[in-house]
């Protein structure tokens, strides 16, 4: 925004703030509608709601980073040096969730193997570690 006049900068910032406000209002209305709070009997699947919320949040993040943090006006090398670690962080979070799920399934199989617990009992015990969990006696 350095090459714009004060009034142009103010106008552009106000436009971005209004866009962010509209997206936030749409997010809230979509969440309320998707859960059935606004219109009784109207509910969206959780996967559609999650995808829509993530997309709207990414659009808001784009506007904030590129306009208010002035990334739009920086050299491409700096932009890549900021965005690449962010993408790697997202990849790491997804990988940790995937690995944690695998560990959880492995743990459930060990419990079944060594204790002879039925599947329904194992499903109830997943996520809760008591004193007897790792005893093999």
N, C-alpha and C positions, 0 to 999 in steps of 0.2 A: 504494500500500500504506500510505499515511499514516493512513488512518482505521481500519486493522486493529490489533489487539493484536499484541504481539511473537510470541506463539505462533501466531496466525493467519497472520501474515506469513511466519514460518518454515515453516509447513505448506504455504502456497501456493508459496513458492520451491522447496521440496523437490519438490512435485508437478510444477512446471515443469521442474526438473532431471531428474526421472525421465522425463518425456515426451521431453525432448531426447535423453536417453540411449537410450531405446527407438527413436526415429526414427534415431539414428546407427547403432544395431545393425542395424536393418532395412535401412538404406542399404548397409552393409558386406556383409550377407548377400545382398542383391539383386545387388550388383556381383559378388560371388564366384559366385553361382548363374548370373547372366547370362553370365558369361565361361566357364562350364563347369568351374569349379574344384571345386565342391561335388558336383555330380552329373554324371558323365561323359556327354557327349552332349546335355546340356540347355544350350542357349544362346539368348539373346534377341537380337532385332535391335538394332543400335546406336541406332536412333531411339527405340525404346521405352525402352531403358535411359537414354538422355539425358533424355528427358521425365520419367521417374520420378525420376531424380536431381535434376533442376532443381526439380520440384514438392516433393520432400522437403526440399531445401535452402531453398526459399522458406518452407515451413512452419516450419522451425527459425529462420530469420531473423525471421519474424513474432513468434514467442514471445520471442526475445531482445530485439527492439526494443520490443515493446509491454509486456513485463513488466519486464525487467531495466533497460531504458533509460527506463522509466516513461512511454512515449509514450501509453499507455492513459489516463493520468490528466492529460494536458496538454490545453490548449485546442485546438479544431479548427484554428485558423489556424496554430499552431506545427506541428502534425502535417502539414498540407498543405505548409508551407514546407520540411519535411524530405523528404517523400515525392516531391513534384513534381520537384525536381532529380535525385533518384535515378532516377525513371522516364525523365527526359530523358537521363541518362547511359546507361541501357540502350538507349534508342533510338539514341543516337549510336554506341554500339559496334556495333549491328546495321547501321547505315548505313555505317560504316567498313568492315566486313567485306564488305558488298555492293559498295561502291565499289572495294575492293581486288580483288575477284574480277573486276569489269569491266575494271580496269586490266590485270590478268594476262592476260585473254583478248585485249585489244587489243594487248598486247605480243607475244603469240604470233602474232597475225595479221600484225603488222609483220615479225616474224622470217621468217615464211613468204613474205611478199611480196618482201622485199628480198634474201633469201638463197636462196630456192627449196628450203628444207628440207622434208623429208617430215613428215607429221603425227606419226609415231611419234617422230622426233627432237625435234620441238618439245615434245611432251608431256614428254619426258625433261629438256629444258632449262628448263622453267618453274620459277621459284623460284631459279634459279642464274644469276647474272650474271657472265659472264667478260669478259675484255678485248675479245673479238671481237664481243660482242653488238650494240653500237651503231655499229659501223663499217659504212658502207654501200658501201664499195669492193668 
